[in-house]
Each structure stands twice: as structure tokens, then as C-alpha cells.
Amino acid sequence: MTPTYYAEPTTILITGATDGIGRALAQQYAARDVRLVLVGKRPHAEVAPSDADLYTPHRYCQADLRDPACAARTITRFLAEQAITRLDVLLHNAGIGWYGSLAAQPTHSIDDLLAVNLAAPMQITHALLPLVQRVRGTLVLVSSIAADLPSPDYPVYCASKAALDGFARSLRIELGDTARVLVVHPGPTRTAIHAKSSIPTSPARLRYYPSAAWVARRTIAAIEQQRSETTPGVLFQLVRQLGRHTRLPDLAYRLGQRHPAPPTRRAPAAPRRLCIITGAAEGIGQALAVCYRQAGYAVLGIDHNPTTIAAARAAWATDGHQFPFVLADLGHREALEYIISMVQYRLELDQPIVLIHNAGINAIGRFADVSPTIQQQVLDVNLRAPIVLTCELLQRNLLAVGSSIVYISSLSHYVSYPGAAGYAASKSGLAHFGRSARLALAAQGIHVLTVFPGPTRTAHARRYSPDNRHEQQRMSPAHLAMMILAAQQKRQAVLVPGLANQVLAAIGQTIPMLTEWGMRQTILNRLPDVEHK
């Protein structure tokens, strides 16, 4: 007898499926011959009775994405219980927002936002990627046009969406033809997120926004047409491109600030400025410490490694450059409170400071091969810590008029980084946070600079590079430090150090396929030669 084979139904998983765009996607897919898995935070008993036929116990999985690791395990277990072994579409729609000043956003809100909007999609993707690759399915990440537009009123939200874009771009190169990666950039949509985020949007204005059903239809069409990116609406496409390739939105916002809030603090006439540097014991951080000390600044270093701190102190002793260190790991959340208390202890009254967020770690390897725990550590050190430190210092009124904040991002923001998708996500998020923070803090007399270094002659670069034969051609940390000091003192907004890096950044923005091909050849295809840590 010839055996009979039954084809598995097309299976689609949607997060954030009980409201807004997610609910509209669920309703439209339910009208088709597909198998749905709908993920939401609210208990099944709280789902509206009118949706009972849609959110059945065999379809609905309750998972709180504020705990990404737990959510990934819960969803994985639910799929196993339902005997689901394939995902044709894994659609990350869930997202939350927060509206207000940087000084007003509490740390728990920052943590929730980064968890739901960024860490959860990454960890759930890590857990379910084999099910997607089994059928060469599609991974869909619902971002926002805010990923390319600065906003002083919700900078952490913007940063989370920019980080999601950076993750998607690098992961797309990694996956190749084993799975498609699609990013959707909706504009303002008629959903409940505005009210939940306390965004002051009038009902009259809300009527002009497209409906969730309209955005859902265009998202489904983009999935079926296998596009890599889609922005529903011609107007939103134009606005996003202006934000992505120009600084016109930044200029428009600054011109619109007719009555900026007056600074509440005044700097002393002749202050001796304090420079605070994270990751100051080696590499770029060490070079920055020496450079700023030579420029007349008092320096406070922050680092997590006692060995490198001791080595730095020994090296500096011969040059007469000794300054205090705070031993703390930015990846440990309780350590940030200690860092802030030490900064407050060393600050003089109304003293302008230069705060340089330089510390960063990497995780080299294909995304599927790097554990979610390590990926989360990268996000915590590279993205969460700078955001939380900035907000906490503002909340405690420790940033006086004339202070500067420097965010050290990466050239990967422009050229991608396959083989380090988590790192790429963190640095793209940090870059966009710096852009929004610059607008938010200008009225307070606080300057923000974002730096995009390329390959630099450091132990960090040597550790993670697949080819160090041309190491001497990389920019020296001392030269980079001098460029950062000059840019900060000139109150620049952006620094891409070096002509070669500027050319690569321009190509990455205008012809991304070229730089993505180059990164695939120089990084991704050589991963077996790299030591995974």
C-alpha cells in the first residue's frame, strides 16, 4: 500500500496579537486557510468575548515579553504542545512606548521598553529560528519610521526601533536564502499605543492616521511579495527617507523650538571640568583618558576588569598620568547605582562634565550559535547602560550647563555587521539615542556627540577580527581620541573619523548592497577562523 502524506498547514505566529496592528493581522490571516499562533500578554480569560472564536486555547499563547527569556520558553513549549514543527511566518509585532523627557523616564520603563521592543524579538527568534529555516520561511520585524526620525520626546522608543533595524540588516545577511527577513516601518497608526504611551494626540488628529487594518493589509502584501523592507504609505516613505539620509527633521525640530526651557543651573566662570569615561582601562577608553588629562581635565575612569586597570595604572605611572577608577561592571544592573553615587561624590557644585560612553563588548558568531544570555549582555553593556546612566544623571540634576555627552557607536551602524548581529543592534540603537538626546538636551545647554569609529588598533579589534594581518593600517586609539576631543570641543553632532570610514559610511547609506557584500566576505565567511567568546 502506498503511504499517504499530509502537508502541514501554513503556520503564522504573531506577537502582540490582541490589539492594534497585531489584532488586525490576526483577523485578516484568520480569513485564510492558515494555522495561527497568537501571542499576547493578557490572560486568555480577559480576551474580549467578541474575539473568542479568534483567540481559542489552541491558538492563543499568553506570554509577557517583558521577560524575554521566559517568553521564549513559554512560546516554544506552546508550539511543542500543539505539535507545530514549522513556522512559515514569524511576525514580531509587539511593542510598547513611553512619552516624556529623558529626566522623567524611570529605569523600569526603560527596561520594559528595551525588553519588549528589542530583546524579546531577538530571543524568540533565536529559539524559533530552526522552525522558520525548516521551510525557508519569513521573519518579520515591525519597526517604525521612528527608527530613522529623531524624537526628543520618546528617544528610548526610537533607539529600540533603530536597534531592531540594525539587528535585522545584519541577520538578513547571515541567513542568506535559508530564511527571509522583512522589516516593516509603519508611521503613526490609529491604535491604542498613543494612549498607553501618554502621547498627547487629539481624537481629531488621530482620525487622520491610517487604520491598523490598512497597515496590516500592506504588511501581508509585503510578506507575500517577499520584500525586504516596506513602509506603508507614500508620505511616510518620504518622511522616513528624509530622516534616514538627511538632518532636515533635526533642523525642523530645532527651528520649531520657539520657547526652549531655560537652563536651571549655571556653570562656574572657570571650572576645571571632569571627564568620566566608561571602559577606560584599555583601547580607545585608555587613549581618551590620557588625551583628556593632557587637555587639562580631571578624569574618572570606569572599568570592570581589575587586571586591565592595574596594567593601565602601571603604564600611566611612568608618564605621570594617575587618576581614580571606579571598578564596576556595566552589565550588572545594580552596579549602575554605585557608579552614579561615585560620580556624584566627585562632582563639585554646578561642575560641567564630559561623559563618554565608550565601554562595549562583542559576541562574534552566527546569531543562532551565540547564546541568548551573551546576546543580552551585549545589549545591557552597549545600549542599556548608556541610556540608564544618562537618564539617571539627568534625573539627579548632575549635568550642568556646558556639559557634553559622547556616545561611541560603530561604523557598523552604516555598513552592517553579519556575524555580530547583537552588537550591530546595540550600536545602531545607541546611535539613534544619541541623535534624539541631542535635540532633547540642547535647550538645557548640554551638548551631545555621537562617534562612529571604524577598525581601530586595539586589543578588542584584534580579539574579534578574523584577519589581523593589516592591523597596522587601522587607526590608532591615540589619534581617534584626539579627533573625539576636537569634535566635542567644537560641539559637533556626529564624527565619522577618517576619510576611508566616511566613504564607507556614505556607500552603506546609499548603496547598502556593496558594503553588505564586503562585510559578508571579510567577516561572515571567515567565522570558522574566529574564536567564539
C-alpha positions as CSV (number, residue, x, y, z in Angstrom):
1,M,0.0,0.0,0.0
2,T,1.3,3.4,-0.9
3,P,1.6,5.7,2.2
4,T,-0.4,8.9,2.3
5,Y,1.4,12.1,3.2
6,Y,-0.4,15.1,4.6
7,A,1.1,18.5,4.0
8,E,1.4,20.6,7.2
9,P,-0.7,23.8,7.0
10,T,1.0,27.2,6.6
11,T,1.7,28.4,10.1
12,I,2.0,32.0,11.2
13,L,3.0,33.3,14.6
14,I,2.1,36.9,15.6
15,T,3.2,38.6,18.8
16,G,1.3,41.5,20.3
17,A,-1.8,39.9,18.7
18,T,-4.6,41.1,20.9
19,D,-4.5,44.8,20.0
20,G,-3.8,47.3,17.2
21,I,-1.9,46.1,14.2
22,G,-1.4,42.6,15.7
23,R,-5.1,42.1,16.1
24,A,-5.8,43.3,12.6
25,L,-3.1,40.9,11.2
26,A,-4.7,38.0,13.2
27,Q,-8.2,38.8,11.9
28,Q,-7.0,39.0,8.2
29,Y,-5.0,35.9,8.4
30,A,-7.8,34.0,10.1
31,A,-9.9,34.5,7.0
32,R,-7.3,32.5,5.1
33,D,-6.5,28.8,5.2
34,V,-3.6,29.1,7.6
35,R,-2.8,27.9,11.1
36,L,-2.4,30.8,13.6
37,V,-0.4,31.1,16.8
38,L,-1.3,34.3,18.6
39,V,0.8,35.7,21.4
40,G,-0.4,38.3,23.9
41,K,0.3,39.5,27.4
42,R,-3.3,39.4,28.8
43,P,-4.7,36.1,30.2
44,H,-7.0,34.2,27.9
45,A,-9.9,34.9,30.2
46,E,-9.6,38.6,29.6
47,V,-9.8,38.4,25.8
48,A,-12.9,40.2,24.6
49,P,-15.9,37.8,24.1
50,S,-16.3,39.1,20.6
51,D,-12.9,37.6,19.8
52,A,-13.5,34.3,21.4
53,D,-13.5,32.4,18.0
54,L,-10.2,34.0,17.1
55,Y,-8.3,33.5,20.3
56,T,-9.0,29.9,21.0
57,P,-6.9,27.9,23.6
58,H,-5.2,26.1,20.7
59,R,-4.3,29.4,19.0
60,Y,-3.6,31.7,21.9
61,C,-0.4,31.7,23.9
62,Q,-0.1,34.0,26.9
63,A,3.5,35.4,27.3
64,D,4.8,38.5,28.9
65,L,7.6,39.8,26.7
66,R,9.0,42.0,29.5
67,D,10.8,38.8,30.5
68,P,12.2,37.8,27.1
69,A,13.8,34.5,28.2
70,C,10.7,33.3,29.9
71,A,8.5,34.4,27.0
72,A,10.8,32.5,24.5
73,R,10.5,29.3,26.7
74,T,6.7,29.7,27.0
75,I,6.2,30.1,23.3
76,T,8.5,27.2,22.5
77,R,6.6,25.0,24.9
78,F,3.2,26.0,23.5
79,L,4.3,25.2,20.0
80,A,5.5,21.7,21.1
81,E,2.2,21.1,22.9
82,Q,0.4,22.0,19.7
83,A,2.7,19.7,17.6
84,I,3.8,22.7,15.5
85,T,7.1,22.0,13.8
86,R,7.3,24.7,11.2
87,L,6.8,28.5,11.0
88,D,6.2,30.0,7.6
89,V,6.0,33.5,9.1
90,L,7.3,34.6,12.5
91,L,5.9,38.1,12.9
92,H,7.3,40.2,15.7
93,N,4.6,42.9,16.1
94,A,4.5,43.5,19.9
95,G,5.8,46.9,21.0
96,I,5.4,49.5,23.8
97,G,6.2,53.2,24.0
98,W,6.9,55.9,26.5
99,Y,6.4,59.7,26.0
100,G,8.2,62.4,28.1
101,S,11.5,63.9,28.8
102,L,14.7,61.9,29.4
103,A,14.8,63.1,33.0
104,A,11.3,61.8,33.6
105,Q,11.5,58.3,32.3
106,P,12.1,55.8,35.1
107,T,14.6,53.0,34.8
108,H,11.9,50.3,35.0
109,S,10.2,51.9,32.0
110,I,13.5,51.8,30.0
111,D,14.0,48.2,30.9
112,D,10.4,47.2,29.8
113,L,10.7,49.1,26.6
114,L,14.1,47.6,25.6
115,A,12.8,44.1,26.6
116,V,9.6,44.1,24.6
117,N,10.8,46.1,21.6
118,L,14.2,44.6,21.1
119,A,15.4,41.8,23.4
120,A,12.2,39.7,23.1
121,P,12.2,39.6,19.3
122,M,15.9,38.6,19.4
123,Q,15.4,35.9,22.0
124,I,12.2,34.5,20.4
125,T,13.9,34.5,17.0
126,H,16.9,32.6,18.5
127,A,14.5,30.0,19.9
128,L,12.3,29.5,16.9
129,L,14.7,30.1,14.0
130,P,15.1,26.4,13.2
131,L,11.3,26.2,12.7
132,V,11.5,29.1,10.3
133,Q,14.5,27.8,8.4
134,R,12.9,24.4,8.1
135,V,10.5,25.8,5.4
136,R,12.7,28.8,4.4
137,G,10.1,31.0,6.0
138,T,9.9,34.7,6.7
139,L,11.0,36.6,9.8
140,V,9.0,39.8,10.0
141,L,10.1,42.6,12.4
142,V,7.6,45.5,12.9
143,S,9.8,48.5,13.4
144,S,8.7,52.2,12.9
145,I,9.5,55.2,10.9
146,A,10.8,56.5,14.3
147,A,13.8,54.3,13.6
148,D,15.0,57.0,11.2
149,L,13.5,60.0,12.8
150,P,14.9,61.6,16.0
151,S,12.5,62.4,18.7
152,P,13.3,64.2,22.0
153,D,10.0,63.1,23.4
154,Y,10.5,59.3,23.1
155,P,14.2,58.7,22.5
156,V,14.3,55.3,24.1
157,Y,11.5,54.1,21.8
158,C,13.3,55.4,18.8
159,A,16.5,53.8,19.9
160,S,14.8,50.4,20.4
161,K,13.4,50.5,16.8
162,A,16.7,51.6,15.3
163,A,18.4,48.7,17.1
164,L,15.8,46.3,15.7
165,D,16.7,47.6,12.2
166,G,20.4,47.1,12.9
167,F,19.7,43.6,14.0
168,A,17.5,42.8,11.0
169,R,20.0,44.1,8.5
170,S,22.9,42.0,9.8
171,L,20.7,38.9,10.4
172,R,19.4,39.1,6.8
173,I,23.0,38.8,5.5
174,E,23.7,35.9,7.8
175,L,20.6,33.9,6.9
176,G,21.0,34.2,3.2
177,D,18.5,32.0,1.4
178,T,17.7,29.9,4.5
179,A,15.1,32.4,5.6
180,R,13.8,35.9,4.5
181,V,14.0,38.9,6.8
182,L,11.4,41.6,6.3
183,V,11.2,44.9,8.2
184,V,8.0,46.9,8.3
185,H,8.2,50.7,9.2
186,P,4.7,51.9,9.9
187,G,4.1,55.6,10.5
188,P,1.6,56.8,13.2
189,T,-1.3,54.4,13.2
190,R,-4.8,54.5,14.7
191,T,-4.1,52.2,17.7
192,A,-4.1,52.3,21.5
193,I,-0.3,52.7,21.7
194,H,-0.7,56.5,21.7
195,A,-2.9,56.5,24.8
196,K,-0.8,53.8,26.5
197,S,2.3,55.8,25.9
198,S,0.7,59.0,27.1
199,I,1.3,60.7,23.8
200,P,-0.8,63.8,23.6
201,T,-2.7,63.0,20.4
202,S,-6.1,64.6,20.0
203,P,-9.0,62.4,18.6
204,A,-9.3,64.8,15.6
205,R,-5.6,64.3,14.7
206,L,-5.9,60.5,15.3
207,R,-8.6,60.3,12.6
208,Y,-6.0,61.3,10.0
209,Y,-3.8,58.3,10.9
210,P,-4.2,55.1,8.8
211,S,-6.1,52.3,10.5
212,A,-4.5,49.2,11.9
213,A,-6.4,47.1,9.3
214,W,-4.9,49.2,6.4
215,V,-1.3,48.7,7.8
216,A,-2.0,45.0,8.3
217,R,-3.1,44.6,4.6
218,R,0.1,46.2,3.3
219,T,2.2,44.2,5.7
220,I,0.7,40.9,4.4
221,A,1.2,42.1,0.8
222,A,4.8,42.8,1.5
223,I,5.3,39.3,3.0
224,E,3.7,37.7,0.0
225,Q,5.8,39.8,-2.4
226,Q,8.9,38.9,-0.4
227,R,10.1,42.4,0.1
228,S,13.0,43.1,2.5
229,E,11.6,46.4,3.7
230,T,8.2,48.2,3.4
231,T,6.9,51.5,4.7
232,P,3.1,51.7,4.3
233,G,2.1,55.0,2.8
234,V,3.8,57.2,0.3
235,L,4.0,60.2,2.7
236,F,5.6,58.0,5.4
237,Q,8.1,56.6,2.9
238,L,9.2,60.2,2.0
239,V,9.4,61.2,5.7
240,R,11.5,58.1,6.5
241,Q,13.9,58.7,3.7
242,L,14.4,62.3,4.7
243,G,15.2,61.2,8.2
244,R,17.5,58.4,7.1
245,H,19.6,60.4,4.6
246,T,19.4,64.0,5.8
247,R,19.3,66.0,9.0
248,L,16.2,68.0,7.9
249,P,14.0,66.6,10.6
250,D,16.5,67.6,13.3
251,L,16.7,71.1,11.8
252,A,12.9,71.4,11.6
253,Y,12.6,70.4,15.3
254,R,15.1,72.9,16.4
255,L,13.5,75.7,14.4
256,G,10.2,74.8,16.0
257,Q,11.6,75.3,19.5
258,R,10.4,78.9,19.8
259,H,10.4,78.9,23.6
260,P,13.1,76.4,24.8
261,A,13.1,75.8,28.5
262,P,15.7,78.0,30.2
263,P,18.6,76.2,31.9
264,T,18.1,75.7,35.6
265,R,21.7,75.5,36.5
266,R,24.7,77.8,35.8
267,A,28.3,76.7,35.4
268,P,31.1,78.4,37.4
269,A,33.1,81.0,35.5
270,A,36.3,79.0,35.3
271,P,35.5,75.3,36.0
272,R,38.0,72.5,36.0
273,R,36.0,70.1,34.0
274,L,35.6,66.4,34.9
275,C,35.8,63.8,32.2
276,I,34.1,60.5,33.0
277,I,35.0,57.6,30.7
278,T,33.5,54.1,30.7
279,G,35.7,51.3,29.6
280,A,38.7,53.5,30.4
281,A,41.4,50.9,31.2
282,E,42.3,49.8,27.7
283,G,41.9,50.6,24.0
284,I,40.0,53.7,22.9
285,G,39.0,54.4,26.5
286,Q,42.6,54.4,27.8
287,A,43.6,56.7,24.9
288,L,40.7,59.0,25.7
289,A,41.7,59.2,29.4
290,V,45.3,60.2,28.6
291,C,44.1,62.7,25.9
292,Y,41.6,64.4,28.2
293,R,44.1,64.5,31.1
294,Q,46.6,66.2,28.8
295,A,43.9,68.7,27.8
296,G,43.6,69.7,31.5
297,Y,40.5,67.7,32.5
298,A,40.2,65.8,35.7
299,V,39.5,62.2,34.7
300,L,37.4,59.5,36.4
301,G,37.7,56.1,34.8
302,I,35.1,53.3,35.0
303,D,36.0,49.7,34.1
304,H,35.1,46.2,35.1
305,N,38.5,44.4,34.8
306,P,40.9,44.7,37.8
307,T,43.7,43.3,35.7
308,T,43.5,45.9,32.9
309,I,43.0,48.7,35.5
310,A,46.2,47.6,37.2
311,A,48.1,47.4,33.9
312,A,46.8,50.9,32.9
313,R,47.9,52.4,36.2
314,A,51.3,50.9,35.9
315,A,51.7,52.3,32.3
316,W,50.5,55.7,33.3
317,A,52.7,55.9,36.4
318,T,55.8,56.4,34.1
319,D,54.1,59.3,32.3
320,G,52.7,60.9,35.4
321,H,49.1,60.3,34.5
322,Q,47.3,58.9,37.5
323,F,43.6,59.3,38.1
324,P,40.9,57.4,40.0
325,F,39.0,54.4,38.8
326,V,35.6,53.0,39.6
327,L,35.6,49.2,39.5
328,A,32.1,48.3,38.2
329,D,30.6,46.1,35.5
330,L,28.1,48.0,33.4
331,G,26.4,44.7,32.6
332,H,25.3,44.3,36.2
333,R,22.3,46.5,36.7
334,E,22.9,47.1,40.4
335,A,26.4,48.4,39.6
336,L,24.9,51.5,37.8
337,E,23.6,52.9,41.1
338,Y,27.1,52.6,42.6
339,I,28.6,54.3,39.5
340,I,26.2,57.2,39.8
341,S,26.9,57.6,43.5
342,M,30.7,57.8,42.8
343,V,30.1,60.4,40.1
344,Q,28.0,62.5,42.4
345,Y,30.7,62.2,45.2
346,R,33.4,63.6,42.9
347,L,31.4,66.3,41.3
348,E,31.8,69.9,42.6
349,L,28.7,72.1,42.7
350,D,27.5,73.0,39.2
351,Q,30.5,71.5,37.6
352,P,30.2,70.8,33.8
353,I,31.3,67.3,32.9
354,V,32.2,65.3,29.8
355,L,30.6,61.9,30.0
356,I,32.0,59.5,27.4
357,H,30.0,56.2,26.9
358,N,32.9,54.2,25.5
359,A,32.5,50.7,27.1
360,G,31.4,48.0,24.8
361,I,31.6,44.2,24.4
362,N,31.0,42.0,21.4
363,A,29.8,38.5,20.7
364,I,31.2,37.1,17.5
365,G,29.5,34.2,15.8
366,R,26.4,33.4,13.7
367,F,23.3,34.6,15.6
368,A,22.0,31.0,16.1
369,D,25.3,29.9,17.6
370,V,25.6,32.7,20.2
371,S,23.6,32.1,23.4
372,P,20.7,34.5,24.3
373,T,22.4,35.1,27.6
374,I,25.5,36.5,25.9
375,Q,23.4,38.5,23.4
376,Q,21.6,40.1,26.4
377,Q,24.9,41.0,28.0
378,V,25.9,42.8,24.8
379,L,22.6,44.8,24.8
380,D,23.0,45.6,28.5
381,V,26.5,46.9,28.3
382,N,26.4,48.6,24.9
383,L,22.9,50.1,24.9
384,R,21.0,49.9,28.2
385,A,23.9,51.2,30.4
386,P,24.5,54.4,28.4
387,I,20.8,55.1,28.3
388,V,20.2,54.5,32.0
389,L,23.3,56.4,33.1
390,T,22.3,59.4,31.0
391,C,18.7,59.4,32.3
392,E,19.7,58.9,36.0
393,L,22.3,61.7,35.8
394,L,19.6,64.0,34.4
395,Q,17.1,63.0,37.0
396,R,19.5,63.8,39.7
397,N,20.4,67.2,38.1
398,L,24.1,66.2,37.8
399,L,24.6,67.5,34.2
400,A,25.2,71.2,34.4
401,V,25.1,73.8,31.6
402,G,28.1,73.3,29.3
403,S,28.3,69.5,29.9
404,S,28.9,67.1,27.0
405,I,27.8,63.6,26.4
406,V,29.7,61.4,23.9
407,Y,28.3,58.1,22.6
408,I,30.8,55.8,21.0
409,S,28.7,53.9,18.4
410,S,30.3,52.0,15.5
411,L,30.7,52.1,11.7
412,S,28.6,49.0,11.7
413,H,25.6,51.4,12.0
414,Y,26.2,52.3,8.4
415,V,27.7,49.1,6.9
416,S,26.1,46.3,9.0
417,Y,27.9,43.5,10.9
418,P,26.9,40.0,9.9
419,G,28.4,37.6,12.5
420,A,27.7,40.0,15.3
421,A,24.0,40.9,14.9
422,G,23.5,41.6,18.6
423,Y,26.4,44.1,18.6
424,A,25.1,45.7,15.4
425,A,21.7,46.1,17.1
426,S,23.2,47.7,20.2
427,K,25.3,50.2,18.3
428,S,22.5,51.3,15.9
429,G,20.3,51.8,18.9
430,L,22.9,53.9,20.7
431,A,23.5,56.0,17.6
432,H,19.8,56.9,17.3
433,F,19.5,57.5,21.0
434,G,22.4,60.0,20.7
435,R,20.6,61.7,17.8
436,S,17.4,62.1,19.8
437,A,19.2,63.1,23.0
438,R,21.0,65.9,21.2
439,L,17.7,67.5,20.4
440,A,16.2,66.8,23.8
441,L,19.1,68.3,25.7
442,A,20.1,71.3,23.6
443,A,17.7,73.6,25.4
444,Q,19.4,72.7,28.7
445,G,22.8,73.7,27.3
446,I,24.1,70.1,27.1
447,H,26.0,69.1,24.0
448,V,25.7,65.5,22.6
449,L,28.2,64.0,20.2
450,T,27.9,60.6,18.5
451,V,31.1,58.9,17.2
452,F,31.2,56.1,14.6
453,P,34.7,54.6,14.7
454,G,35.9,52.1,12.1
455,P,38.6,49.5,12.7
456,T,40.9,50.7,15.4
457,R,44.3,49.3,16.6
458,T,43.1,47.9,19.9
459,A,43.1,44.5,21.7
460,H,39.3,44.5,21.3
461,A,39.5,44.7,17.5
462,R,42.3,42.1,17.4
463,R,40.3,39.7,19.5
464,Y,37.2,39.8,17.3
465,S,38.7,40.4,13.8
466,P,39.0,37.3,11.5
467,D,42.2,38.8,9.9
468,N,44.8,40.9,11.7
469,R,47.4,40.8,9.0
470,H,46.8,44.5,8.3
471,E,46.4,45.6,11.8
472,Q,48.9,48.5,11.5
473,Q,46.7,50.1,8.9
474,R,43.9,50.6,11.4
475,M,43.5,54.0,13.1
476,S,45.5,54.3,16.4
477,P,43.4,54.9,19.6
478,A,45.5,58.0,20.4
479,H,44.7,59.6,17.0
480,L,41.0,58.7,17.4
481,A,41.0,60.2,20.9
482,M,42.3,63.5,19.7
483,M,39.7,63.6,17.0
484,I,36.9,63.0,19.6
485,L,38.3,65.7,21.9
486,A,38.4,68.2,19.0
487,A,34.9,67.3,17.8
488,Q,33.5,67.5,21.4
489,Q,35.1,70.9,21.9
490,K,33.7,72.2,18.6
491,R,30.3,70.9,19.7
492,Q,29.8,68.7,16.6
493,A,26.8,66.4,16.4
494,V,28.5,63.5,14.5
495,L,32.0,62.2,14.0
496,V,32.9,59.6,11.5
497,P,36.7,59.6,12.0
498,G,38.9,59.2,8.9
499,L,38.2,59.6,5.2
500,A,38.1,55.9,4.4
501,N,35.4,55.4,7.1
502,Q,33.4,58.4,5.8
503,V,33.4,56.9,2.3
504,L,32.3,53.5,3.6
505,A,29.5,55.2,5.7
506,A,28.3,57.1,2.6
507,I,28.3,53.9,0.5
508,G,26.5,52.0,3.2
509,Q,23.7,54.6,3.3
510,T,23.3,55.0,-0.5
511,I,24.3,51.5,-1.9
512,P,24.0,49.2,1.1
513,M,24.4,46.1,-1.1
514,L,28.0,46.9,-1.7
515,T,29.0,47.2,1.9
516,E,26.9,44.2,2.9
517,W,28.7,42.1,0.3
518,G,32.0,43.4,1.6
519,M,31.1,42.5,5.2
520,R,29.9,39.1,4.2
521,Q,33.3,38.4,2.5
522,T,35.5,39.9,5.2
523,I,33.6,38.9,8.3
524,L,30.8,36.3,7.9
525,N,32.6,33.9,5.5
526,R,35.6,33.7,7.9
527,L,33.7,33.0,11.1
528,P,35.1,29.5,11.4
529,D,38.6,31.1,11.8
530,V,37.3,33.3,14.7
531,E,37.4,32.2,18.3
532,H,33.9,32.4,19.7
533,K,33.6,34.0,23.1
